[in-house]
């Protein structure tokens, strides 16, 4: 299997006004390998023994529409069964990538645009309201390589039905993702589920190698 090193040759000098798939190439066989780093309080991030593999599988049909299939082997935020593999489904629509129920999942609009998504896990009566804010970002350094990126901030508000039958927010999860043109997600910050304070446990996924084709 061929692995690419983290270089910026494929993205240098290109116009950042483009489609979401330029920042998240979704062709079957593309993959990204990340090392996992952890931090508690104000201590420095330390590399852990864990890693994440994110790869694009075969397209699938949901309600008559074709979706790209994205598999990950490590969770997206701290405290949520990180080691259970997860699968996501996205399709193209203009400047957005859409989830199966039509929710906007990713955008190349970066004027602090908010995108809201609601996911319902009805087996346990849990609702997750997922709010994404797109921003411009300064070049980000990943193991000595600079990537010009788009930056997405994520807030997951998790709620359950209370004894009165009304939804009651039980926790918040926070996260950030940096997407580089021609490469895909190069860094993800996973923040603990209690609050967004400096003492919340944090984890990072940092890109190690990838293979991308369009």
KEBA-959549 format. One record per residue (C-alpha): x, y, z. Coordinates in steps of 0.1 Angstrom, whole numbers, padded with zeros to 4 digits, always signed. Each point is the difference from the previous one (the first is absolute). Layout:
BEGIN
XYZ
...
# end
This chain:
BEGIN
+0000+0000+0000
+0014+0034-0010
+0002+0027+0027
+0004+0037-0007
+0020+0022+0023
-0014+0032+0015
+0012+0025-0026
-0017+0032-0013
+0010-0003-0036
-0035-0010-0012
-0017+0030+0017
+0025+0028-0004
-0010+0030-0020
-0035-0011-0008
-0032+0021+0002
-0019-0008+0033
-0034+0006-0016
-0011-0035-0009
-0023-0028+0007
-0001-0020+0033
+0015-0031-0017
+0031+0020-0007
+0005+0002+0037
-0014-0035+0008
+0007-0022-0031
-0025-0028+0002
+0011-0025-0026
-0001-0036+0010
+0034-0012+0012
+0011+0034+0014
+0013-0002+0036
+0016+0020+0028
+0020-0014+0029
+0003+0021+0032
+0019-0003+0032
-0020+0007+0032
+0014+0026+0025
-0015+0006+0035
+0001+0029+0024
-0014+0007+0035
-0002+0035+0014
+0029+0022-0011
+0025-0028-0006
+0015-0005-0034
-0016-0024-0025
+0016-0034+0002
-0001-0027-0027
-0021-0030+0010
+0002-0036-0012
-0031+0004-0021
-0006+0010-0036
-0029+0006-0023
-0006-0012-0035
-0026+0019-0020
-0008-0014-0035
-0026+0003-0027
-0019-0032-0008
-0024-0009-0028
-0028+0024-0008
-0034-0011+0013
-0036+0008-0009
-0023+0015+0027
-0036+0009-0009
+0009-0001-0037
+0030+0024+0003
+0037-0009-0002
+0022+0007+0031
+0037-0002+0006
+0009-0023+0029
+0026+0012+0026
+0014-0025+0025
+0020+0011+0031
+0016-0023+0027
+0002+0026+0028
-0028+0021+0014
-0006+0037-0008
-0001+0014+0035
+0012-0010+0035
-0021-0022+0021
-0022-0017-0026
+0013-0035-0005
+0029+0012-0020
+0011-0034-0011
-0032-0010-0017
+0003+0003-0038
-0024+0026-0014
-0014+0004-0035
-0013+0033-0016
-0019+0006-0032
+0004+0032-0021
-0012+0011-0034
+0007+0031-0021
-0022+0030-0003
+0014+0033-0013
+0022+0015+0027
-0010-0025+0026
+0004-0037+0009
-0032-0014+0012
-0008-0028+0025
-0027-0026-0008
-0029+0020+0013
+0010+0031-0019
+0019+0018+0028
+0029+0022-0010
+0032-0017+0013
+0028+0021-0016
+0003+0032-0019
+0028+0020-0017
-0018+0032+0011
+0023+0015+0026
-0016+0033+0011
-0007-0015+0035
-0029-0019-0016
-0020-0022+0024
-0014-0033-0012
-0024-0019+0022
-0005-0038+0000
-0022-0021+0022
+0007-0037+0004
-0025-0021+0019
+0011-0033+0017
-0035-0012+0008
+0010-0033+0015
+0009+0017+0032
-0021+0032-0004
+0032+0020-0005
+0000+0031-0023
+0032+0016-0012
-0001+0035-0013
+0031+0006-0021
+0010+0036-0007
+0029+0007-0024
+0016+0034-0006
+0023+0005-0030
+0029+0024+0003
+0031+0010-0019
+0032-0013+0016
+0037+0009+0001
+0024-0025-0014
+0002-0030+0024
+0032-0018+0009
-0003-0038+0000
+0033-0016+0008
+0020+0027-0017
-0022+0004-0031
-0022+0031-0004
-0035-0005-0015
-0024+0029-0010
-0033-0012+0014
-0037+0006+0005
-0010-0003+0037
-0032-0015+0013
-0011+0004+0037
-0024-0027+0013
-0024+0000+0029
-0019-0031+0009
-0029+0006+0024
-0012-0034+0014
-0034-0002+0015
-0023-0027+0015
-0036+0001+0010
-0004+0010+0037
-0025-0014+0024
-0025+0027-0011
+0003-0012-0036
+0019+0031-0011
+0034-0001-0017
+0028+0008+0025
+0036+0007-0011
+0023-0023+0018
+0034+0010-0015
+0018+0020-0026
+0029-0013-0022
+0023+0024-0019
+0023-0006-0029
+0019+0017-0029
+0011-0013-0034
+0024+0015-0024
-0004-0009-0037
+0028+0006-0025
-0008+0003-0038
+0012-0031-0019
+0007-0019+0032
-0031-0002+0023
-0002+0002+0038
+0035+0006+0013
-0008+0006+0036
-0029-0006+0024
-0002+0013+0036
-0023-0021+0022
-0011+0017+0032
-0015-0016+0031
-0037-0002+0006
-0005+0021+0031
+0007+0035-0011
+0024+0020-0022
+0023+0010+0029
+0038-0002+0000
-0003-0030+0024
-0021-0021-0024
+0019-0031-0013
+0011+0005-0036
+0012-0023-0027
+0013+0008-0035
+0002-0020-0032
+0031+0011-0020
+0005-0011-0036
+0029-0024-0005
-0005-0012-0035
-0028-0002-0026
-0009-0011-0035
-0023+0022-0020
-0012+0000-0036
-0030+0017-0016
# end
